[in-house]
């Protein structure tokens, strides 16, 4: 009974940490979030995405073709809650909180140790990595939830075969949730199948794999014959220009293979490095490095080492196989992807890190029986997380408002309130206080102003120009701009009209740090 009470308290804590001020922190919808928001809004109202495809299996979204499941989950939430930040982020909050429950159930299945289960849930609830990702509309957060419960049901299926079938569905859905799972989930399924081959009837395993393959068949067809495979082709690490530079002039095939392997292995090692996991992996550092945060609490490092040693010492092949199999294949998928270290692609690795660290606490409590050390560890973990959370809530929005497209929603609101005063509203794609950045202001106007998606679908557009209703979205080159009457021009602070152009500044928007970000000019 006490464990159920503790679990309920932990779940409420997890929900609070993920839900508090979710509408304003992060301080704006990222490019990916506003894309999800508008695509889901279009989907629930028209049955089509922004390009007109009927119930697609991949969403074009900034030309990178995102996995579809989170879009379909968000769509009815937007219908119920309206076009706001909460609607697009709330599913991630819920799935993040349920994953805390999932890790508790997972440990109960692989060890039947309630202390380990409850401590794993607690660590996950307060982990910076998981709090950060659960407060953003992320496909990977949904995928993590599906994988954790897929494993729970697989282990339950050893005794009750119907859960094995449910497990296959959850694993299959994870591939529809996030692209990284196309590599990770099949590998994890192979690990589970090999480990528990003698404990599950062969016909049940065959049935489970058949259900899994049948469920992902439409996805396979979409990847092979349609645009669903475009993202994988574009983000594979072999397309990295740094690798291309290393391979330039190398003709020996064996030397080429060695260079490619070394390039990949170095990236894989970085995903397991101390600095990344415990030092500065979380992108919320204060300017000039005065504060930085790892993906996990720094105190988890010694707990991880203790947990690793004593887990291996148990010589429980199934236990070690599940946890460390997951640990090593977790960073494999992101390591073969293009680009720098990515905490979102690598989110699936969070579970074994948490489980192993929690076992370090279990060892202190159950084996050494040093209650003082145990309490001190819990207290320090809590203080560390509280310090992170305070910084995240109070300072992160101020330092990073520009990075989170702050101002675009405010532009949409101003335009809606004042659109009757203008014949045309022209909004520049570019913004940025110190350098030119490119945003998606059109999606903010479409989503937050509730513009009928059919009006957008019926408009011709390209990467340089978009027009609907009174709105135009394009680059504004002031020296070449022909000033039109009764027109509102919205530009980034670095863009200014040339002398003699008949416009007056009528409004501006500041970032949360007080710096001016956008200027509004009215023609006269």
FENVENCOR-V763646 format. One record per residue. N is the residue number from 1. SS is DSSP state (A for helix, B for strand, O for the rest). OMEGA is omega as a letter, one per 30 degrees, with the letter a starting at -180 (999 if undefined). Layout:
N:SS:OMEGA, N:SS:OMEGA
This chain:
1:O:a, 2:A:l, 3:A:l, 4:A:l, 5:A:l, 6:A:a, 7:A:l, 8:A:l, 9:A:a, 10:A:l, 11:A:l, 12:A:l, 13:A:l, 14:A:a, 15:A:a, 16:A:a, 17:A:a, 18:A:a, 19:A:a, 20:O:l, 21:O:a, 22:O:a, 23:O:a, 24:O:l, 25:O:g, 26:O:a, 27:O:l, 28:O:l, 29:O:l, 30:O:l, 31:A:l, 32:A:a, 33:A:a, 34:A:l, 35:A:l, 36:A:a, 37:A:a, 38:A:l, 39:A:l, 40:A:l, 41:A:l, 42:A:a, 43:A:a, 44:A:a, 45:A:a, 46:A:a, 47:O:a, 48:B:l, 49:O:a, 50:O:l, 51:O:l, 52:O:l, 53:O:a, 54:B:a, 55:O:a, 56:O:l, 57:O:l, 58:B:a, 59:B:a, 60:O:l, 61:O:l, 62:O:l, 63:O:l, 64:O:l, 65:O:a, 66:B:l, 67:B:a, 68:O:a, 69:A:a, 70:A:l, 71:A:a, 72:A:l, 73:A:a, 74:A:a, 75:A:l, 76:A:l, 77:A:l, 78:A:l, 79:A:a, 80:A:a, 81:A:a, 82:O:a, 83:O:l, 84:O:a, 85:A:a, 86:A:a, 87:A:a, 88:A:a, 89:A:a, 90:A:l, 91:A:l, 92:A:l, 93:A:a, 94:A:a, 95:A:l, 96:A:l, 97:A:l, 98:A:l, 99:A:l, 100:A:l, 101:A:a, 102:A:a, 103:A:l, 104:A:a, 105:A:l, 106:A:a, 107:A:l, 108:A:a, 109:A:a, 110:A:a, 111:A:a, 112:O:l, 113:O:a, 114:A:l, 115:A:l, 116:A:a, 117:A:a, 118:A:l, 119:A:l, 120:A:l, 121:A:a, 122:A:a, 123:A:l, 124:A:a, 125:A:a, 126:A:a, 127:O:a, 128:A:a, 129:A:a, 130:A:l, 131:A:a, 132:A:a, 133:A:a, 134:A:l, 135:O:l, 136:O:l, 137:O:a, 138:O:l, 139:A:a, 140:A:l, 141:A:l, 142:A:l, 143:A:l, 144:A:l, 145:A:a, 146:A:a, 147:A:a, 148:A:l, 149:A:l, 150:A:l, 151:A:l, 152:A:a, 153:A:l, 154:A:a, 155:A:l, 156:A:a, 157:O:l, 158:O:a, 159:O:a, 160:O:a, 161:A:a, 162:A:l, 163:A:l, 164:A:l, 165:A:l, 166:A:l, 167:A:l, 168:A:l, 169:A:l, 170:A:l, 171:A:l, 172:A:l, 173:A:l, 174:A:l, 175:A:l, 176:A:a, 177:A:a, 178:O:a, 179:O:a, 180:O:a, 181:A:l, 182:A:l, 183:A:a, 184:A:a, 185:A:l, 186:A:l, 187:A:l, 188:A:l, 189:A:l, 190:A:l, 191:A:a, 192:A:a, 193:A:l, 194:A:a, 195:A:a, 196:O:a, 197:O:a, 198:O:a, 199:O:a, 200:O:l, 201:O:a, 202:A:a, 203:A:l, 204:A:l, 205:A:l, 206:A:l, 207:A:a, 208:A:l, 209:A:l, 210:A:l, 211:A:l, 212:A:a, 213:A:l, 214:A:a, 215:A:a, 216:A:a, 217:A:l, 218:A:l, 219:A:l, 220:A:l, 221:A:l, 222:A:l, 223:A:a, 224:A:a, 225:A:a, 226:O:a, 227:A:a, 228:A:a, 229:A:a, 230:A:a, 231:A:a, 232:A:a, 233:A:a, 234:A:a, 235:A:l, 236:B:a, 237:A:l, 238:A:l, 239:A:a, 240:O:a, 241:A:l, 242:A:l, 243:A:l, 244:A:l, 245:A:l, 246:A:a, 247:A:a, 248:O:l, 249:O:a, 250:O:a, 251:O:a, 252:O:a, 253:A:a, 254:A:l, 255:A:l, 256:A:l, 257:A:l, 258:A:l, 259:A:l, 260:A:l, 261:A:a, 262:A:l, 263:A:l, 264:A:a, 265:A:l, 266:A:l, 267:A:l, 268:A:l, 269:A:l, 270:A:l, 271:A:l, 272:O:a, 273:O:a, 274:A:a, 275:A:a, 276:A:a, 277:A:a, 278:A:a, 279:A:a, 280:A:a, 281:O:a, 282:B:a, 283:O:l, 284:O:a, 285:O:l, 286:O:l, 287:A:l, 288:A:l, 289:A:a, 290:O:l, 291:O:l, 292:O:a, 293:B:l, 294:O:l, 295:O:l, 296:O:l, 297:O:a, 298:O:a, 299:O:l, 300:A:a, 301:A:l, 302:A:l, 303:A:l, 304:A:l, 305:A:l, 306:A:a, 307:A:l, 308:A:a, 309:A:a, 310:A:l, 311:A:l, 312:A:a, 313:A:a, 314:A:l, 315:O:l, 316:O:a, 317:A:a, 318:A:l, 319:A:a, 320:A:a, 321:A:a, 322:A:a, 323:A:a, 324:A:l, 325:A:l, 326:A:a, 327:A:a, 328:A:l, 329:A:l, 330:A:a, 331:A:a, 332:A:a, 333:A:l, 334:A:a, 335:A:l, 336:O:l, 337:B:l, 338:O:l, 339:O:a, 340:O:l, 341:O:a, 342:O:a, 343:O:l, 344:O:l, 345:O:a, 346:O:a, 347:A:a, 348:A:a, 349:A:a, 350:A:a, 351:A:l, 352:A:l, 353:A:a, 354:A:a, 355:A:a, 356:A:l, 357:A:l, 358:A:l, 359:A:l, 360:A:l, 361:A:l, 362:A:l, 363:A:l, 364:A:a, 365:A:a, 366:A:a, 367:A:l, 368:A:a, 369:O:l, 370:O:a, 371:A:a, 372:A:l, 373:A:l, 374:A:a, 375:A:l, 376:A:l, 377:A:l, 378:A:a, 379:A:a, 380:A:l, 381:A:a, 382:A:l, 383:A:l, 384:A:l, 385:A:l, 386:A:l, 387:A:l, 388:A:a, 389:A:l, 390:A:l, 391:A:a, 392:A:a, 393:A:a, 394:A:a, 395:A:a, 396:A:l, 397:A:a, 398:A:a, 399:A:a, 400:A:a, 401:O:l, 402:A:a, 403:A:a, 404:A:l, 405:O:l, 406:O:a, 407:O:a, 408:A:l, 409:A:l, 410:A:l, 411:A:l, 412:A:a, 413:A:l, 414:A:a, 415:A:a, 416:A:a, 417:A:a, 418:A:a, 419:A:l, 420:A:a, 421:A:a, 422:O:l, 423:O:a, 424:B:l, 425:B:a, 426:B:a, 427:B:a, 428:O:l, 429:O:a, 430:B:l, 431:B:l, 432:O:a, 433:O:a, 434:O:l, 435:O:a, 436:O:l, 437:B:a, 438:B:a, 439:O:a, 440:O:a, 441:A:a, 442:A:a, 443:A:l, 444:A:l, 445:A:a, 446:A:a, 447:A:a, 448:A:l, 449:O:l, 450:O:a, 451:O:a, 452:O:a, 453:A:l, 454:A:l, 455:A:l, 456:A:a, 457:A:a, 458:O:a, 459:O:l, 460:O:a, 461:B:l, 462:O:a, 463:O:a, 464:O:a, 465:B:l, 466:B:l, 467:B:l, 468:B:a, 469:O:l, 470:O:a, 471:B:l, 472:B:l, 473:B:a, 474:B:l, 475:O:l, 476:O:l, 477:O:a, 478:A:a, 479:A:a, 480:A:a, 481:O:l, 482:O:a, 483:O:a, 484:O:a, 485:O:l, 486:O:a, 487:B:l, 488:B:l, 489:B:l, 490:B:a, 491:B:l, 492:B:a, 493:O:a, 494:O:a, 495:O:a, 496:O:l, 497:O:l, 498:O:a, 499:O:l, 500:O:l, 501:O:a, 502:O:l, 503:B:l, 504:B:l, 505:B:a, 506:B:a, 507:B:l, 508:B:l, 509:B:l, 510:B:l, 511:O:a, 512:O:l, 513:O:l, 514:O:a, 515:O:l, 516:B:a, 517:B:a, 518:B:l, 519:B:a, 520:B:l, 521:B:l, 522:B:l, 523:B:l, 524:O:999
